[in-house]
Amino acid sequence: MIGGACRTIPPRVRLMNLETAEDMELLLNPGEFTEQVSVDWNRLDVPGLPHKVLQYAGSSNASLRLELAMDRFVASERSGEPNPDIIDFRNFILSLTAPGEQAAGVVGGRPPRVLFVWPAELVTLECVVVGTVEFTYSRFAITGDVLYYTVGLELEEYRETRLTSEVLRWIGSVR
């Protein structure tokens, strides 16, 4: 209790490595994130028509671009530890960018799938890390220890089944 009131920590984003079942809850929810899907059309030239015929080519996988923050002071407050290891989260994110030891050669080797869960049931997606993962370190202790950093990353939906308009209308990005 702080000041006589019960203090609860609001739900936060969770990431789970689906190969190892290891999960991490973020200390701070992102201030914003971008969810993107593109719809691709072929434009067909038909002689004699004054317009192009549109032919549906497919839709992209949903992708999420976000920036995550790690703050040692917030981590200390939440955990009660004077010097919590915020670099462990960095190592967790890095582990999502390479195949695991169980990969049998190049064919089966790929980075693990990730379950991304936004706490308010806005987005729950099975994803993979795509593109560049960027760490920006901006505050350091006098000893050189990292006190604050951000991670910019993009996650792309990893789907093995067909997704239809009706399913998206019913469940949106919780799948």
trRosetta pair geometry for C-beta under 8 A, 3 or more apart (Angstrom, degrees):
i j d omega theta_ij theta_ji phi_ij phi_ji
1 4 6.3 15 168 -123 120 13
1 5 6.7 153 -158 69 84 27
1 6 5.9 -50 -104 -91 81 51
1 7 7.1 144 -131 0 32 87
2 5 6.4 -33 72 62 67 79
2 7 5.0 25 20 -31 112 133
9 12 7.6 -36 150 -24 104 109
9 78 6.8 67 -101 -126 150 105
10 29 7.7 -54 100 -15 115 128
10 119 7.5 143 151 96 84 161
11 119 3.3 158 121 -157 118 148
11 120 7.4 154 78 -53 125 61
12 25 5.3 98 79 176 111 95
12 26 4.8 -136 157 66 121 82
12 27 7.2 -94 -158 155 167 3
12 28 7.2 -138 -134 -161 129 4
12 29 5.2 -146 -136 -61 77 85
12 119 6.1 55 14 -37 6 134
13 25 7.4 150 86 -156 45 57
13 26 4.6 24 63 12 93 128
13 29 5.5 124 -14 -120 97 75
13 30 6.9 27 -19 -1 148 88
13 68 7.7 -116 74 -110 142 112
13 116 7.3 -17 -168 -167 104 79
13 117 6.8 156 -157 82 56 58
13 118 5.9 -22 -105 -107 85 54
13 119 6.7 -106 -70 -23 40 88
14 23 5.7 13 -179 178 106 120
14 24 7.0 165 -153 84 62 42
14 25 5.1 -31 -99 -99 82 70
14 26 7.4 -136 -79 -2 34 78
14 115 7.6 -5 111 106 95 94
14 116 7.8 159 85 -155 56 35
14 117 4.5 -3 56 56 96 110
14 119 7.7 96 -8 -70 91 81
15 23 6.5 170 89 -153 44 72
15 24 5.3 -7 59 57 93 91
15 26 7.6 72 -5 -46 98 91
15 92 7.6 128 91 140 123 123
15 96 7.8 -54 162 -67 130 152
15 114 5.8 -18 -166 -172 94 113
15 115 7.1 153 -158 77 41 57
15 116 6.0 -6 -106 -103 75 64
15 117 7.8 -164 -73 23 33 75
16 21 6.8 -14 -176 -153 109 39
16 22 7.0 169 -153 89 64 39
16 23 3.8 -27 -99 -96 84 101
16 24 7.8 177 -81 19 46 58
16 114 6.7 147 72 -161 47 59
16 115 4.2 -5 53 50 104 105
16 117 7.6 33 -4 -5 104 111
17 20 4.7 11 105 43 122 95
17 21 7.0 -48 81 8 77 12
17 22 4.8 15 38 56 115 87
17 23 7.2 -154 17 -76 66 50
17 92 7.6 -134 -37 -167 119 89
17 95 6.8 -33 -91 112 147 115
17 96 6.4 -139 -99 -89 98 90
17 112 4.9 39 -162 113 90 153
17 113 8.0 120 -164 77 48 48
17 114 6.4 -32 -100 -104 45 72
18 21 7.3 35 -143 -77 29 50
18 112 6.1 172 51 171 70 102
18 113 4.3 -28 45 84 130 95
18 114 6.6 -153 -8 -90 95 17
18 115 5.7 104 -65 -27 103 95
18 126 6.9 24 -47 -140 156 100
19 100 5.6 -163 137 -21 151 147
19 102 7.7 -170 -179 43 121 129
19 112 3.8 -109 1 -122 121 118
19 113 6.8 125 -38 34 84 72
20 100 7.2 162 -52 -104 105 145
20 112 7.0 -52 -1 -111 87 162
22 92 7.1 -141 127 -133 125 107
23 115 7.8 -37 -107 63 111 107
24 89 6.0 128 -166 -122 150 85
24 92 5.2 92 -39 142 146 167
26 29 6.3 118 90 -84 131 41
26 30 7.8 -31 155 -33 169 69
26 68 5.9 -119 -124 -150 129 114
27 69 7.5 -89 71 96 102 75
27 70 6.4 98 25 -127 128 56
27 71 6.4 -142 105 41 145 81
27 74 5.0 116 161 116 130 121
27 75 5.5 -72 -100 -76 148 75
27 78 6.3 -158 -136 6 95 154
28 68 7.7 147 74 -166 85 66
28 69 5.1 -21 64 68 133 104
28 71 6.7 50 -19 11 131 113
28 74 6.3 8 -49 144 105 169
29 119 7.5 -85 -94 14 130 117
30 33 5.0 76 93 -51 148 99
30 66 4.8 -93 -75 -168 167 113
30 67 6.0 125 -133 67 113 58
30 68 6.1 -73 -73 -90 97 56
30 69 7.7 136 -104 0 59 87
31 67 8.0 -14 33 70 89 102
32 66 7.8 -163 106 -127 48 80
33 64 5.8 10 162 -171 125 97
33 65 6.5 172 -167 83 76 48
33 66 3.7 -20 -117 -93 110 103
33 67 7.9 -169 -96 19 76 58
34 64 6.9 153 81 -155 53 48
34 65 4.4 -2 55 53 106 98
34 66 7.3 -170 25 -67 64 62
35 62 6.3 -12 -171 -171 93 106
35 63 7.4 159 -154 82 47 44
35 64 5.6 -16 -100 -99 68 76
35 123 6.5 -163 -91 -87 136 140
35 173 6.4 -53 -156 -93 151 160
36 60 7.9 -9 126 87 85 132
36 62 7.1 145 75 -159 42 57
36 63 5.0 -22 62 61 94 92
36 64 7.8 172 19 -81 75 29
36 65 7.2 24 -1 -3 118 102
37 59 6.2 11 174 178 107 108
37 60 5.8 -180 -158 68 58 89
37 61 7.7 -114 -119 122 82 20
37 62 5.1 -36 -76 -99 99 67
37 63 7.6 157 -76 16 50 71
38 59 7.0 172 89 -157 45 62
38 60 4.4 42 48 7 84 127
39 56 7.7 -52 180 -137 98 89
39 59 5.1 -26 -106 -106 66 86
39 60 7.8 -113 -65 6 29 80
40 56 7.8 97 87 -167 60 53
40 57 4.2 -64 113 70 101 114
40 58 5.4 4 52 62 112 67
40 59 7.0 -177 14 -91 79 31
40 60 7.1 94 -24 -41 106 84
41 54 4.7 -19 -175 -161 134 99
41 55 6.6 137 -165 65 74 41
41 56 6.1 -46 -108 -103 75 39
41 57 5.9 171 -113 3 17 96
42 54 7.4 140 72 -158 50 47
42 55 4.4 -22 61 63 102 100
42 56 8.0 -17 18 60 82 7
42 57 5.0 108 -29 -60 89 114
43 52 4.2 10 -173 159 96 144
43 53 7.5 139 -162 67 47 44
43 54 6.4 -23 -102 -99 61 62
43 55 8.0 -169 -75 22 17 80
44 52 6.2 143 60 -173 43 81
44 53 4.3 -30 63 64 106 98
44 54 7.6 -169 16 -77 87 13
44 55 5.6 55 -23 -11 120 117
45 52 6.3 -43 -83 -117 52 86
46 49 4.3 41 80 11 105 127
46 52 7.8 139 10 -137 82 41
46 53 5.5 55 -18 -14 122 120
49 52 7.7 134 105 -84 121 20
49 53 6.9 45 93 -43 167 93
59 163 7.8 -89 73 78 128 114
60 63 7.3 -32 133 -16 121 105
61 156 5.1 78 99 175 127 94
61 157 4.0 -155 179 61 103 95
61 158 7.4 33 -154 -69 151 27
61 159 6.3 -174 -118 6 106 109
62 125 6.3 -120 83 -117 126 150
62 156 7.4 161 89 -155 46 54
62 157 4.3 67 51 -25 81 131
62 173 6.2 153 -157 -124 167 104
63 130 7.2 -65 -130 46 118 134
63 154 5.9 6 179 -178 112 103
63 155 6.7 167 -157 87 62 48
63 156 4.6 -22 -104 -102 91 75
63 157 7.0 -110 -70 -3 47 79
64 116 6.5 -154 37 128 157 169
64 123 6.9 110 -87 167 137 160
64 125 7.1 165 -20 45 127 145
64 127 7.1 -59 25 -103 111 158
64 154 6.9 165 83 -155 49 55
64 155 4.6 -2 54 56 100 98
64 156 7.9 -166 22 -75 65 34
65 152 7.8 7 -174 -173 86 86
65 153 7.7 -166 -143 100 54 37
65 154 4.9 -19 -98 -102 76 87
66 152 7.7 -169 100 -142 37 53
66 153 6.7 -14 63 62 73 72
66 155 7.7 -7 18 7 104 103
67 150 5.3 7 179 178 103 120
67 151 6.9 162 -156 79 55 44
67 152 4.9 -21 -102 -95 84 74
68 93 8.0 -174 57 -83 141 140
68 150 6.6 155 79 -160 43 66
68 151 4.6 -12 58 56 97 98
68 153 7.4 -10 5 20 108 105
69 148 7.2 -10 -171 -165 96 90
69 149 7.6 173 -150 93 56 37
69 150 5.1 -30 -97 -102 68 81
69 151 7.9 -165 -74 18 25 72
70 75 7.2 17 -172 -45 79 126
70 86 4.5 140 162 -177 121 119
70 89 5.4 177 -98 66 138 143
70 90 7.3 -93 8 -49 164 86
70 148 6.9 171 90 -146 61 44
70 149 5.4 -1 55 58 102 78
70 150 7.5 178 17 -88 71 32
70 151 7.3 49 -12 -14 106 103
71 74 4.1 65 83 14 111 110
71 75 6.5 176 89 -12 56 86
71 86 7.4 -164 66 -113 12 154
71 147 7.3 12 -155 152 57 69
71 148 5.0 8 -111 -109 69 91
72 75 5.4 -55 -144 40 34 115
72 76 6.1 39 155 -24 67 104
72 83 7.5 -10 -171 -148 121 52
72 84 6.3 176 -150 60 73 87
72 86 5.1 -110 -83 -16 75 136
72 145 7.7 70 -80 133 163 112
72 146 7.4 153 -42 111 123 62
72 147 4.6 -91 23 -148 125 58
72 148 6.8 -104 6 -58 83 59
73 76 5.6 -49 -146 33 31 113
73 77 6.5 32 153 -19 62 104
73 147 7.1 31 -25 -175 88 101
74 77 5.7 -54 -149 36 32 112
74 78 6.3 25 156 -14 66 109
75 78 5.9 -60 -144 41 29 106
75 79 5.8 3 166 1 67 117
75 81 7.7 -33 136 60 88 102
75 84 4.0 -130 135 73 116 143
75 86 5.4 -156 -18 -77 162 101
76 79 6.4 -66 -131 49 22 93
76 80 7.6 125 177 -52 54 1
76 81 6.0 -107 -128 79 65 62
76 82 6.2 26 -142 -147 118 22
76 83 7.2 5 -96 -75 112 19
76 84 5.5 -158 -75 0 59 106
79 84 5.0 107 43 -86 149 135
81 84 4.5 112 77 -70 122 81
83 145 7.7 -33 -156 170 112 167
85 88 4.6 70 119 -20 108 109
86 89 5.9 -32 -174 21 59 112
86 90 7.4 65 134 -15 67 98
86 146 6.7 -117 77 98 113 103
86 149 7.5 153 129 29 124 100
87 90 5.0 -45 -159 33 53 120
87 91 6.4 55 144 -20 73 99
87 146 6.5 110 -71 47 96 126
88 91 5.6 -52 -150 37 35 112
88 92 6.5 42 148 -24 65 101
89 92 5.4 -48 -149 31 36 116
89 93 6.6 36 152 -17 65 101
89 151 7.9 -133 131 -20 105 144
90 93 5.9 -55 -153 36 31 109
90 94 6.4 30 150 -17 65 107
90 135 6.3 44 -133 -112 112 142
90 149 7.2 20 -77 81 120 144
90 151 7.2 -179 -109 -76 70 126
91 94 5.5 -52 -145 39 34 114
91 95 6.3 41 153 -27 65 102
92 95 5.7 -53 -152 29 30 114
92 96 7.2 31 149 -22 60 101
93 96 5.8 -55 -162 26 37 113
93 97 7.5 33 146 -22 63 105
93 129 7.8 115 -171 -95 75 150
93 133 6.3 165 153 -169 113 143
93 151 5.7 -110 -116 -155 174 157
93 153 6.9 -146 -161 -51 122 152
94 97 5.8 -60 -162 25 43 115
94 98 7.6 5 158 4 71 106
94 133 7.4 -180 -93 100 56 153
95 98 7.1 -77 -151 44 36 90
95 112 7.6 5 136 20 83 124
96 111 5.9 68 166 176 47 121
96 112 6.0 -86 -129 58 64 95
96 114 5.6 26 -142 -69 132 126
96 128 8.0 175 172 -159 97 56
96 129 4.8 105 128 -17 107 133
97 111 5.5 -53 -159 -110 14 144
97 129 5.5 -67 -87 86 72 144
97 133 6.0 -102 -75 1 137 141
98 111 5.8 61 22 -96 8 91
99 103 4.0 4 166 -32 129 157
99 109 3.8 -27 -100 -165 167 87
99 110 5.7 80 -91 38 98 12
99 111 6.1 -97 -67 -71 47 40
100 103 5.8 137 66 -24 60 92
100 112 6.3 54 -34 -57 112 104
103 108 5.2 179 -155 103 70 89
103 109 3.5 75 176 -99 141 78
103 110 7.3 159 -113 14 129 44
104 107 7.4 -26 92 63 81 92
104 108 4.7 40 49 41 79 138
104 109 7.6 -152 53 -49 33 81
105 108 6.2 77 60 29 73 88
105 109 6.4 -133 104 -19 32 109
106 109 5.5 -65 -134 33 25 117
110 128 7.7 -40 156 -133 112 143
111 128 6.1 120 84 -160 106 103
111 129 6.2 -62 121 44 154 98
112 128 7.8 179 101 -120 36 83
113 126 5.6 4 174 -179 123 96
113 127 7.0 142 -165 74 72 31
113 128 5.9 -63 -113 -76 56 81
113 158 5.2 -116 -125 60 108 156
114 126 7.4 150 77 -161 42 49
114 127 5.0 -36 69 73 93 85
114 128 6.4 134 13 -103 93 30
114 129 6.6 65 -8 -38 141 80
114 155 6.4 -97 75 -133 130 123
115 124 7.3 0 -176 -171 91 80
115 125 7.6 173 -150 89 51 38
115 126 5.8 -27 -97 -101 69 64
115 127 7.6 140 -102 22 19 79
116 123 6.5 -18 114 126 106 108
116 124 7.1 -177 90 -142 60 37
116 125 5.1 -3 53 57 103 84
116 127 5.3 15 -7 11 116 130
116 155 5.7 108 -44 124 147 169
117 123 7.6 -179 -143 100 27 67
117 124 5.0 17 -114 -114 72 87
118 121 7.3 -122 88 -12 85 6
118 122 4.5 -46 95 55 140 96
118 123 4.4 66 6 49 123 83
118 124 7.0 -123 29 -61 71 60
121 124 7.1 -30 -137 -24 54 112
121 174 5.7 2 -173 -90 78 142
122 172 8.0 -74 -169 122 46 137
122 173 6.7 8 147 70 58 117
122 174 7.6 169 116 -61 13 97
123 173 4.4 -29 -113 122 74 125
123 174 6.8 -153 -136 -75 19 61
124 173 7.2 140 32 129 48 71
124 174 4.5 43 31 -140 102 67
124 175 6.8 155 85 28 83 28
125 155 7.2 136 91 128 124 124
125 157 5.2 -85 -172 -104 125 88
125 173 6.3 -44 -57 178 108 89
125 175 6.6 26 -105 64 64 74
126 157 6.9 69 74 -155 60 67
126 158 5.2 -83 124 61 91 91
126 159 7.4 129 72 -79 106 53
126 175 7.9 -80 8 111 87 71
127 155 3.8 34 159 173 153 108
127 156 5.9 140 -155 69 92 29
127 157 5.6 -57 -98 -94 75 32
127 158 5.7 137 -138 -4 18 91
128 155 7.0 157 73 -154 26 70
128 156 5.9 -25 59 61 78 83
128 158 5.0 83 -21 -58 96 123
129 133 6.3 -2 -178 -64 132 118
129 153 6.0 -48 -139 -174 102 123
129 154 7.3 108 -160 77 59 55
129 155 6.1 -46 -97 -101 49 67
130 154 5.3 -58 70 100 84 104
130 155 7.1 120 15 -135 86 19
130 156 4.5 25 -8 -3 136 120
131 153 7.7 154 78 -160 98 57
131 154 4.6 33 42 44 129 127
132 152 7.8 16 106 100 90 101
132 153 8.0 -137 104 -117 48 57
132 154 7.8 57 51 13 54 106
133 151 6.7 -11 -175 -170 91 97
133 152 7.3 166 -159 83 43 58
133 153 4.7 6 -118 -100 81 101
134 151 7.1 151 79 -158 49 47
134 152 4.2 -5 58 53 103 105
134 153 7.4 -173 25 -66 64 59
135 149 5.8 9 -174 169 91 130
135 150 7.4 163 -152 84 47 46
135 151 5.6 -16 -99 -102 69 73
136 149 6.1 166 83 -160 47 78
136 150 4.9 -4 55 55 100 91
136 151 8.0 -169 20 -76 71 29
136 152 7.3 44 -9 -10 107 103
137 140 7.2 49 157 -64 111 96
137 146 5.4 -84 -141 -127 118 115
137 148 7.6 130 -158 89 56 53
137 149 4.5 -32 -101 -100 59 110
138 148 5.5 -48 67 96 88 102
138 149 6.5 148 12 -103 75 51
138 150 7.3 22 -3 -1 120 93
139 146 7.5 94 82 -169 61 57
139 147 4.1 -67 112 72 103 109
139 148 3.8 44 34 31 114 107
139 149 8.0 -136 36 -53 73 56
140 144 6.0 -20 -180 -147 123 31
140 145 6.6 150 -161 75 72 39
140 146 6.1 -45 -106 -105 74 41
140 147 6.0 178 -105 4 15 96
141 144 6.7 -32 71 35 78 22
141 145 4.3 10 30 54 121 93
141 146 7.9 -39 3 14 85 8
141 147 5.6 123 -45 -54 76 108
146 149 5.7 -9 178 -31 129 117
159 163 6.3 -50 -159 -33 159 115
163 167 5.8 -121 -159 74 66 133
163 168 6.4 69 166 -52 104 99
163 175 7.6 78 -115 148 117 170
164 167 4.8 98 56 6 78 100
164 168 7.1 -145 96 -2 42 88
165 168 5.8 -60 -150 40 30 110
165 169 6.3 33 153 -23 66 106
166 169 5.7 -52 -148 33 31 113
166 170 6.4 23 155 -14 64 110
167 170 5.8 -63 -150 41 31 107
167 171 6.0 -23 172 26 70 109
167 175 7.5 64 156 -100 113 139
168 171 6.9 -76 -124 58 23 73
168 172 6.5 63 -172 -101 61 27
169 172 7.9 14 -157 -61 10 61
171 174 5.2 -117 177 67 90 82
171 175 5.4 98 123 -68 136 95
172 175 8.0 -167 86 -25 44 98
